[in-house]
Amino acid sequence: MSTIEHLSYELRYYAIHLGNILSLNFKHQSHVYRRVLDPIILIIAHASEKLGLPYLSAYLDSIGTSFRYGANFAISGATIQLSIIDGELISAGFNQISLTNELGQFAQFKNRTSALYRRGQSPCRRLNLPRPRDFSKALYTMDIGQNDLYFRLKTMGEDVARASVPDLVRNSSVAIETLYRLGARSFWIHNTGPIGCLPILLGNKTLKTDKIGCIESFNAVAQAFNKELKDKVSQLRTQLLDTALTYVDIYSARYYLIKNAKHFGFKDPLGYCVKNGTSCSDPSEYISWDGIHFTEAANHWVANLTFDGSHSNPPLPITKACQKHPS
């Protein structure tokens, strides 16, 4: 259950943001703002650093905030779909905010900021706002789906989780098409990670594990989701001909890190830092922060592995994600 399921958008010199959320980033040359983040620094934050852009500000934190370089619509615990039984979703620690809600927030954000920008009487009034033309030049990042699968695997079982995959991918596709209608033209789309390797799920000793200790059946569900998502992205390329769609294999990058954790300086790859509300002395020694989320050190490693394009389809680095791919 990644707390980072999201969409994001950015501009040239791309600013980016990912998560169980929508986010956007605008491209501009500028100084880099830095702020203190908690140990779970998102991959998207590393992307902003790599591209020389400020971290994205949260859409809901709008007082005195600059959205000149993008916005983050991510919300911890967000899902592609709300559960049929919302009470169960909430009791399991998830949010009632879904991808549909985030799309609505983005549409509202675009309309309001564009109107305010046009009404601005001076450059100072416009300084913290995206220019209307920026929306079509931004990079929209999307990382969502793991919470949906995690919730179903944990509360309803493998069969229900696997059966939900087509609808989850279909709704993800609808989100991309909705953003396209709102002007988005460049997408950086993450698949979901190896859910069967989440330490919080490894207490059930009756489930078969692979050679590194991850639950095989749970990872098989994640891989089924990823296959359908990759196929859907390929299909969208044939429909949205003026769009750059990059599919990023986060699953393989994370699994590779877990499999080779000690080689890269991490301790027990399936252990985690925070237990009983108390943090370990050195989070950088762990891959998992709390049994669910990656630590800053692990996210930094995955970011470096994926930004060069070696885990992307097409195999282009993130610095070229806003360029139309050759067919």
N, C-alpha and C positions, 0 to 999 in steps of 0.2 A: 504494500500500500504506500505508494510514493505520495508524499504530501505535495508533490509538485506535478500536478497535472494541469496543463494549461495551453494557452495560445499566446503568442506574442508577436509584435510586429516591429519592424525596424527600418531604418533608412540606409543609405550608402555609407560607408564607414560604419557599418551596421551596429546598431545597439540591439541587444536581444534579451529576451526573458522567457523562461520556461516554467512549467509547473502543472499542478492539477488546476491549471488556470489558463486564462487567455492573457497575453501580454503583447505589447507592441514596442518597437524601437525605431527611432528615426535616424537617418544618416546625416551627420553633420561633422565637420571638423571642429574640434573644441578641446578645451582642457578636460582632464578626467576628474570627476568628483569621486571621493572615496568616503565610505562610511563603514562603521563597525557592523558586522553581521554576526549572527550566532554561529556555532560550529557547523551548522548545516548549510553551508554556502552552496547555492544552486549552481548547476552546470551553466545556466544562463548567465549568472554573474561572472563566471570565468570567461564566457564568450564576450561579454561587454569589456572586460579587462583586455582581452586579446585584441579586440578591435579598437581599443583606445576610446571607449565611450563610457559615459556615466552609468552607474547601476540604474535600473528602471525604478521609477516610483510607482507605488500601488495606486490603482485607480480610485479606491475608496479613501485614500489619504490625500484628499484634494486641497486642503487648506494650506496655502503657501507653498504648494508643490510645483515643480517644473516638469512639464510633460513635453518639453521641446525635443527630447531625444527618444521618446517612447513612453509606454505605460505597461504596467503589470496588472493583469486581471486574475492572477492565480489566487486560489483560496484553498487553504489546507483542508483536505478531506473531500474535495470536490470530485464529482463523478461525471461520466458521459451521460448516464441515465440516473434518474432518481429511482430508488427501489419502489416496488409496488407497495411495500409496507414501510412507509417513511419512518415510523417509530423504531423499527429494527435498524434502519440505516443510522439513525441518530444514536441509538444506544450502543452501536458498534463503534462509535467515535467518528462517524463521517458527517459531512455537511449536507444541508439541504440545498446547497448551491450546485447546479449542474452546468454542463457545457452550454445548454440553451440559455441559462441565465447570463452566463459570461458573454455570449454573443449579443444578447440584448443590451448589456452594459457597454459593450464596444460600440454598438450602433448609436447609443445615446451619447457616448463620449465623442464620437466622430461628429455627430450633428451639432452638439453644443460647442465644442472647441472651434469648429469651422465657423459657426455663427459669431462667436466671440472674436475670433481673429478678424473676420471681415468688418466687425463693428469697431475694432480697436482704432483709437485716434492717434496713437503714437507708437513708435517701435518698442518703447518700454512696456506698454500694455500687452504687446504681442510676444514678448521675450520668452515667456514660459509656456507658450502654446505651439502646437504643431501647425505648420502651414497646411492648408487644405490639400495642396498638391503632394504633400509628403506621404499621404496614406497609400498611394499607388506605388511608391518607391520603397516602402518599408519591407522588412523581413518579418513574416508572421511565423512564430515558432509554436509548435504544438506538441505537448507531451501529456497524454491522458489515457486512461484505460486501466491502469493497474489497480486503482481503488475499486473499480467495478468488479474486476476478477477476484481480487482479494476478498471482498465482502461476500461474494457468492461461494467461493471456495471454503471460507471459514464458517459460514452460517447455513449454506444450502447444499453444498457438496459439489464434487467434480462434474457430474453430469449436467447440473443446472448451469454451472459456470461455462462449460463448453457450449451448451445450447444457446447461451446468450451472445456468443461471439459475433454471429452475423449481424444482429441488431446493433451491437456496439460499434462495429466497423461501419455499418450503414449510417448511423448517426454522426460518426466522425466525418464521413464523406459529406453529409449534408452541411456540417459546420464549415468545411472547406469551401463548398459551393456558395454558402451564404456569405462568407468573407469575400469571396470572389465578386459576388454581386455588389458588395460594399466597396469594391475597389482594390482589394488585395491581389497582388500578382506574383509574389515570391513567398514560398513556404519552406520551412525547415521542420520536418515531421519526425519525431522520435517514435520508435516502437516501444513496447513495454519491456521491463526488465525481467530477470529470472525470479519469478515470485517464489518458486520452490526453494530459493536460497535465503529467503528472509528469516533471520534468526528467530523472530517471534513465532514463526509457524513450525519450528523444528522440534517442538516438545512431543508431538505424537509419534511414538516409536513404532506404531503399527504400519505406517506408510513407508513404502519402499524408497530408499535413497540411492543416489548415484555414487560414483567413486569419490566425489568430494563432499558428500553428505547432504546434498540438496534433494528435495522431494521430487522424484521423477514425474509423477502424474501432474503436479502443479505446474512444473516447467513446461510440460507438454501442452497444457491449456494456454500458457503464455505464448508458446511458439505457434499454436493454431491461430491465435489472435494476430500475431505478427505476420503470418503468411497471408491472411486475408487482407490485412491492412496494406501490405506491400502490393498485393494484386490490385487493390482499390486505387492506390496512388498511381500505379501504372495506367489503369483505366482512365483516371482523371486527366492524365497527360494527353490522352487522345481526344479529350473533350474540351479541355481548357487550353487551347493551342498557344495562347500568348502568356502562359504562366510557367514559372520555374518551380517545380515541385521536387524537393530533395527528401528522400526517405533515409533515415539514419538508424543504423542497427545498434541501439543502446544495449540490447540484450547481450549480444556477443562481447561487447566491450566490458560489461560488468561481469559476465561469467568468466571471462579470461582473467580479470583482476582477482576474482575470488579463488579461482583455480590456482593461481600463481602468487597468492598473497604474500607468502613469506619471502619469496624472491624479491618482491618489491618493498620489503621492509615492514609489512603489517604483521600483527600477531594472529591469533586464531581467526581465520577468515569468516567463521560463522558465529563468532562471539560479538559482543557489542559493549559500548562504552558506558552508557547510562543504565544503572540497575537500581531499583528501589528509590528512584528519585535522586540518586547521587551520581555525579559524573566521575569518570576515571581521571587519573592525574594527567594523562596525555592522550587526547582524542586522536591525534595523528597516527597512533599505533593501531587504530581500528578502522575497519571498512565500514561497519555499521555504527551509527550513533546511538540508536535506541531500540534496535531490533527491527526497525522498519526503514529508516532513512539512512542514506550514506553520510559519512562525515565529510568535512571540508576537504580533507586530504584525499579521500577516495573520489569525491566529485572532481577534484582538480586532475587526478590521474585519468579518469574517464574522459574529461573534457579534452585533455591533450591528445588522447587516443582517437577521438572522433572528429576533432576540428580539421584535421588534415585531409579528410575525404576518404580515408582508407576503409571506413565503415559506412559509407554512404552510397546510395544509388540515385543518380549517377555519382561516380567517385570524384566529386568536386569539394574543395575545402570550403569552410564556412565563409571565407572572404569572397567567394564567388557565387554565393547562394542566391544573389539577386540577379544573376545573369541567366537569360533564357538558355536552357540546355539544348544542344543539337539533338534532333530526333534520330 
